Structures are given as C-alpha cells and as structure tokens.
C-alpha cells in the first residue's frame, strides 16, 4: 500500500504530531465543502461562452479600427477640400482689391493646422501698414463684405447673379468702385442689379426702369 504513495515525502514524526497534521488537513478539506461533480461541465460551458465573447470582442475591435480608419480618411478628404476652397477663395478675395482702392486684403485662419476649429479673419493693409475693419468707412466696409461674398461665389461661379440694392450705403466714390468691380466680374457672369444709384446705373450696359405716368406704371429701357 505504501508503494502507491512513494512519490510523496515521508514524514518521520511521532504519532501525536502526525494525528495533529491529519486533523488540520481534514479540517481544511471539510472547509472546502461538498465536491460539485457537475462543475467540470459547467466550466466547459462557461469557457465556451468566454471564448465566444472574446471572439466577438476581437471582431468588434477589428470593425472599430476599420471605422476609425474610414473616419480619418473622410476627415483628411474634408480638410483637403476645405483647404482647396480656402486657397481659391482667399486668392479671389485678394485679387479684387486691385479693382477697389481700399488697400490690400487677404484672409487668414488663426489655427491653420486645425481648420475646422479655426476662426476665419480678414486682414487689411494700406500704405505698408496693417489696419482693422473698424478703421474703414461704412461704404468701405460694405465693399469689403461684398468682395468676400463675391470671392465665395467665384469658387463655383453661377451664370448670373441678382443683387438687390447692395449700393444703398455707398457714397459716389465707393459706388464707382463697386461698379468697376462688377464690370470686371461681368466678363464671366451676368449681373442684374436692383439700384436707385445713378453712378451704378450709368456704368451698366443696360438699364430697365419703372416709372409712374398718368397713374400707371411704365417700363423704361
């Protein structure tokens, strides 16, 4: 019988001490409780569930990486499209200052590396000195605002534009500047301008007016 346990260390101890060790071991075994013979099957079942969950997690991680890669690619395309538009609009805006005598101007972003978080600003320069929009007269501010709108529109030009009394706040000098600017742009698009400004009307290629005669409206060409 002893040969069956030859692999274990032999304890050469007095009987009382051996009995004490046996009692301690029996107490530990009793503390473990009853052996659940179904635990092996339960373990295999839980292990299979865990393996399935880990497989699903791995699949989700792979799909997440693919989605994040797609988002990054879309962001790059958005940034590229934005920067391309910005460069063209900024160039259009700067070029218009050649036809309007209010100095030089260009657009800039305060965070060029993060265009979607950046603000867009207008920088003006006259006589080699920078100045703000607040330094302009009301008419000049109107011109600069119109030039910015035109710069945006020229990115994808339309066949014609309708402008409704955009010259209402302009004096004679700025009205002439606006007329010259529109005349330059009219080489590629047709401009229909609603106006009461004689300076603007005098520079138009065609004028159509409506007057009241004898209580009735009459169209005058």
Secondary structure, 3 states (H helix, E strand, C coil): CHHHHCCCCCCCCCHHHHHHHHHHHHHHHHHHCCCCCCHHHHHHHHHHHHHHHHHHHHHHHHHHHHHHHHHHHHHHHHHHHHHHHHHHHHHHHHHHCCCCCCCEEEEEECCCCCHHHCCEEEEEEECCEEECHHHCCHHHHHHHHHHHHHHHHHHHCCCEEEEECCCCCCCHHHHHHHHHHHHHHCCCCEEEEECCCHHHHHCCCCCCEEEEECCEEEEEC
